[in-house]
Amino acid sequence: MTDKFRMNKMTFYGYHGIFAAEKEIGQIVEVDVELVTDFAINAHNDDPDLGFNPVDIYTICKDIVEGRDFNLIEAVAQTIADQLLDTYDVKEVMVRIRKPGVSAGGIVGALEVEIRRQPQR
């Protein structure tokens, strides 16, 4: 059984990119995460202690996006994925990082990367 827990469009302000303006001015960074696991025990017991804590997930993402500077959003995504895999017993983590309204020789609706990682067992 594969169940998924998602948090979408968490919005932060970060200083990530390869251009000086991105590092100086910063920009909005949106984060989506998906944790893949089996919810059967959680669902049958209705025990909040068995589920994911959305405040903890939000805080992990916020601390990484707002607390560190990266050149590549791929590195932001990898760092979040690593932290989520270290924190939770899951089968897979998906992290999507989006920078809306990016200038890339013209205005782009959003620049986005998505990674999927599994725990190293």
Backbone as a ProteinNet text record, in pm:
[ID]
protein_1_A
[PRIMARY]
MTDKFRMNKMTFYGYHGIFAAEKEIGQIVEVDVELVTDFAINAHNDDPDLGFNPVDIYTICKDIVEGRDFNLIEAVAQTIADQLLDTYDVKEVMVRIRKPGVSAGGIVGALEVEIRRQPQR
[TERTIARY]
85.4	0	89.7	54.7	130.3	37.1	61.2	-16.4	75.3	15.9	96.2	44.7	137	109.1	174.1	95.4	148	127.2	225.4	211.3	255.5	167.9	194.2	194	272.7	280.1	319	411.4	470	553.2	535.3	597.7	696.9	819	927.8	997.9	1093.4	1174.3	1319.1	1385.2	1521.2	1613.6	1742.5	1847.6	1926.2	1856.9	1916.3	1922.1	2034.3	2046.9	2191.3	2211.1	2346.8	2374.2	2270.6	2287	2299	2380.7	2404.2	2274	2182.2	2055.7	1975.8	1980.1	1908.2	1966.5	2097.2	2166.1	2144.3	2132.3	2116.9	1972.5	1884.7	1744.7	1662.3	1693.2	1614.8	1486.4	1409.3	1282.5	1197.3	1073.1	981.6	1024.1	1020	1049.1	933.7	871.1	762.5	814.2	765.8	808.6	685.9	690.4	592.1	668.1	610.7	671.3	565.4	612.6	525.6	603.3	540.9	600.1	518.6	585.4	518.6	543.7	434.2	442.5	312.3	290.7	166.7	91.7	-27.5	-107.1	-200.9	-197.5	-296	-304.3	-190.8	-192.5	-245.4	-199.3	-246	-397.5	-446.3	-588.1	-676.1	-631.2	-710.8	-709.5	-601	-588.6	-629.4	-634.3	-670.3	-588.6	-458.1	-368.4	-275.8	-287.3	-202.7	-52.4	-15.4	127.2	183.9	98.2	144.4	156.6	102.2	102.3	219.7	223.2	324.3	281.6	377.3	349	375.9	270.8	290.6	374.4	367.7	448.9	597.2	632.4	772	820.1	736.6	773.7	791.5	699.1	709.3	838	869	988.2	1116.2	1121.9	1238.3	1259.2	1151.4	1160.5	1199.5	1136.3	1163.7	1309	1357.9	1495.6	1596.8	1569.6	1662.6	1650.8	1528.5	1509.4	1549.5	1512.1	1538.7	1669	1723.7	1842.1	1973.1	1966.7	2088.9	2079.5	2193.7	2198.6	2255.3	2189	2231.4	2243	2330.8	2337.6	2224.9	2195.3	2098	1978.9	1860.1	1742.4	1742	1818.1	1834.1	1899.7	1994.5	2061.4	1966.2	1878.3	1776.2	1687.2	1639.5	1551.9	1620.9	1747	1821.4	1839.1	1869.3	1889	1759.8	1647.2	1518.1	1487.6	1508.7	1482.4	1566.8	1694.4	1782.2	1730.8	1689.8	1641.7	1511.5	1420.3	1294.6	1319.5	1412.3	1446	1512.4	1589.5	1650.9	1548.5	1441	1341.4	1230	1188.7	1072	1105.3	1035.2	1047.1	947.7	995.5	910.5	975.3	894.3	944.9	1009.1	956	1005.5	966.6	1048.8	1020.6	1028.7	932.7	937.7	945.8	1036.5	1046.7	1044.1	956.3	946.9	975.6	1069.4	1104.1	1066.5	998.8	951.1	987.9	1042.9	1069.5	978.5	868.7	776.3	832.8	791.1	825.8	973.9	1043.6	1188.1	1217	1323.6	1369.6	1475.1	1448.6	1542.7	1551.2	1593.5	1594	1456	1365.3	1225.7	1156.1	1035.9	965.8	913.8	943.2	897.7	799.8	689.7	590.3	650.9	732.7	801.9	912.8	1019.2	1126.1	1107.6	1115.5	1079.9	1167.1	1203.9	1269	1192.8	1198.8	1135.6	1232	1252.9	1336.4	1259.1	1291	1236.8	1354.7	1350.6	1459	1400	1473.3	1436.1	1545.3	1509	1612	1716.4	1840	1947.7	1940.4	1909.2	1892.4	2006.2
-118.1	0	123.9	220.1	344.6	461.3	526.3	643.5	764.4	881.4	1002.4	1115	1180.9	1300.4	1416.1	1519.3	1632.5	1764.2	1850.8	1991.4	2071.8	2156.8	2230	2380.4	2446.4	2593	2657.3	2593	2661.6	2774.3	2894.6	3011.1	3075.5	3094.2	3150.9	3258.3	3326.1	3424.2	3380.4	3357.7	3307.3	3382.2	3353.2	3420.1	3315	3248.1	3138.1	3171.9	3138.6	3160.4	3186	3194.1	3214.4	3360.5	3443	3583.7	3668.3	3773.4	3859.6	3917.1	3955.9	4014.6	3915.4	3788.6	3687.1	3676	3688.9	3679.4	3805.9	3921.6	4048.7	4078.2	4068.5	4107.5	3991.7	3870.8	3754.5	3744.4	3641.4	3621.3	3520.6	3514.9	3415.7	3278.2	3182.4	3043.4	2959.5	2881.5	2793.3	2650.4	2578.3	2441	2351.4	2238.6	2131.2	2008.8	1933.8	1807.4	1698.6	1578.4	1460.4	1349.9	1291.2	1180.3	1055.8	951.4	827.3	722.5	666	565.1	485.1	410.2	334.1	394.1	447.1	511.6	415.7	286.8	193.3	202	198	202.4	337.1	444.6	579	589.2	545.9	559.1	475.6	356.8	270.3	317.2	376.1	417.9	561.9	644.3	785.9	853.5	823	875.2	978.8	1105.8	1210.1	1183.8	1111.8	1082.3	989	919.9	829.4	898.2	1018.7	1089.8	1185.6	1256.1	1357.1	1487.1	1559.4	1689	1797.5	1861.2	1961.3	2080.9	2114.7	2225.7	2190.5	2067.1	2023.6	2024.6	1976.8	1974.9	2117.4	2204.6	2345	2407.2	2379.9	2436.7	2387.1	2259.2	2205.1	2281.6	2298.3	2368.6	2514.9	2580.9	2723	2744.3	2660.8	2677.3	2662.7	2572.2	2550.8	2662.2	2695.3	2796.9	2935.9	2970.9	3106.1	3117.4	3006	3010.9	2986	2943.8	2913.2	2972.9	2991.8	3041.2	2931.9	2908.4	2807.7	2871.9	2818.9	2862	2798.8	2672.4	2597	2553.4	2565.7	2518.4	2365.9	2299.5	2155.2	2120.9	2204.2	2183.9	2210.9	2309	2335.6	2211.9	2159.9	2042.5	1922.7	1898.8	1785.4	1797.9	1917.8	1939.7	1915	1962.1	1936.6	1787.1	1721.5	1577.2	1500.1	1534.1	1466.2	1481.6	1603.3	1628.2	1553.1	1550.4	1477.1	1327.1	1274.8	1131.6	1098.4	1191	1169.7	1177.4	1252	1277.1	1172.4	1124.7	1037.4	902.7	800.7	666.4	656.5	686.2	687.4	605.5	568.7	493.7	586	708.5	803	944.1	1038.1	1180.4	1248.1	1334.4	1419.3	1562.5	1639.9	1782.3	1858.8	1958	2045.7	2188.2	2253	2391.9	2476.2	2588.6	2674.5	2819.4	2888.5	3031.7	3100.7	3161.5	3227.4	3357.5	3389.5	3517.1	3537.8	3434.8	3442.2	3507.6	3587.5	3645.5	3553.4	3504.4	3415.5	3460.1	3582.2	3638.1	3688.6	3679.8	3718.9	3665.8	3709.9	3666.2	3523.8	3440.3	3301.3	3288.3	3221.3	3204.4	3147.7	3045.4	2987.9	2896.6	2894.1	2798	2693	2565.1	2460.9	2338	2276.3	2145.9	2052.5	1925.1	1823.1	1706.3	1661.9	1544.1	1442.1	1316.2	1207.3	1128.7	1104.6	1031.5	925.1	816.1	706.9	691.4	638.5	620.3	519.5	542.9	448.2	340.5	220.8	112.8	17.3
0	0	0	-81.2	-87.8	-59.5	52.2	90.5	85.8	66.8	51.3	139.6	205.8	284.7	210.8	180.2	103.3	176.6	161.3	200.5	79.5	28.9	-94.6	-72.8	-155.5	-162.1	-29.6	42.6	157.5	98.5	146.5	84.8	180.3	130	208.5	125.9	188.6	118	131.8	17.1	20.5	-73.2	-60	-137.3	-216.3	-305.5	-380	-527.7	-589.7	-732.4	-771.6	-901.2	-952.6	-988.5	-988	-1022.2	-895.7	-902.3	-785.8	-730.4	-817.4	-771.4	-687	-723.6	-645.8	-505.3	-496.2	-367	-283	-348.4	-277.3	-240.6	-340.2	-321.4	-266.6	-311.3	-271.3	-351.1	-320.4	-390	-315	-354.5	-299.2	-348.5	-257.1	-289	-234.7	-322.6	-280.9	-271.9	-171.7	-148.7	-136.6	-207.9	-192.5	-144.9	-51.2	-10.7	-11	-36.9	-35.3	36.1	136.8	210.9	180.3	133.6	94	201.9	250.8	357.3	359.2	463.2	481	599.6	574.9	679.9	752.7	724.8	780.7	932.8	1000.4	1147	1195.2	1132.9	1170.1	1153.3	1039	1007	1100.5	1133.8	1221.7	1366.7	1411.3	1551	1576.5	1473	1486.7	1597.1	1600.3	1702.3	1639.4	1679	1620.1	1636.5	1740.5	1762.4	1655.1	1582	1476.8	1341.1	1330.1	1202.3	1189.8	1078.7	1054.6	1119.9	1173.7	1233.6	1129.3	1077.3	972	1018.5	1146.6	1197.2	1187.2	1219.7	1209.4	1064.1	973.4	830.8	779.2	813.8	773.5	827.4	952.9	1016.4	950.7	916.3	844.6	714.6	637.6	509.3	529.3	623.1	650.2	691.7	783.5	831.5	717.7	625.9	514.1	411.3	370.6	265.9	313.9	436.2	484.9	563.6	607	691.2	620.2	495.5	420.4	280.6	218.1	80.1	-9.1	-120.9	-217.5	-354.9	-438.3	-577.4	-658.4	-633.4	-712.9	-628.2	-685.2	-611	-601.1	-687.1	-673.5	-539.4	-497.6	-369.2	-252.6	-268.5	-166.1	-151.4	-263.8	-263.1	-199.7	-234.8	-180.3	-29.1	17.5	160.7	238.1	184	248.5	247.7	134.7	125	225.6	235.7	331.6	474.1	509.8	646.2	673.6	576.5	594.5	607.6	527.6	536.5	669.7	725.1	855.9	969	946.7	1051.5	1054.4	938.3	929.4	866.5	910.2	853.1	737.2	617.7	498.9	388	288.8	173	69.8	62	-38.7	1.8	-40.8	-21.7	-158.1	-185.2	-303.3	-252	-310.4	-278.3	-410.1	-415.6	-533	-485.7	-552.6	-522	-642.9	-616.1	-724	-692.5	-792.2	-782.4	-883.5	-836.3	-928.8	-985.1	-1107.9	-1169.5	-1191.2	-1231.8	-1253.6	-1387.7	-1391.4	-1516.7	-1576.5	-1695.6	-1764.7	-1910.8	-1931.5	-2066	-2104.5	-2014.9	-2027.6	-1903.2	-1878.2	-1757.6	-1776.6	-1678.1	-1676.1	-1559.6	-1580.9	-1474.2	-1347	-1361	-1245.4	-1294.6	-1219.3	-1239.8	-1130.8	-1166.7	-1070.5	-1088.9	-977	-980.5	-887.9	-919.7	-836.2	-823.7	-700.5	-678.5	-595.8	-615.3	-535.7	-480.3	-350.9	-284.8	-194.5	-182.7	-93.7	10.8	128.5	231.1	184.3	226.4	199	307.2	266.7	366	360.9
[MASK]
+++++++++++++++++++++++++++++++++++++++++++++++++++++++++++++++++++++++++++++++++++++++++++++++++++++++++++++++++++++++++

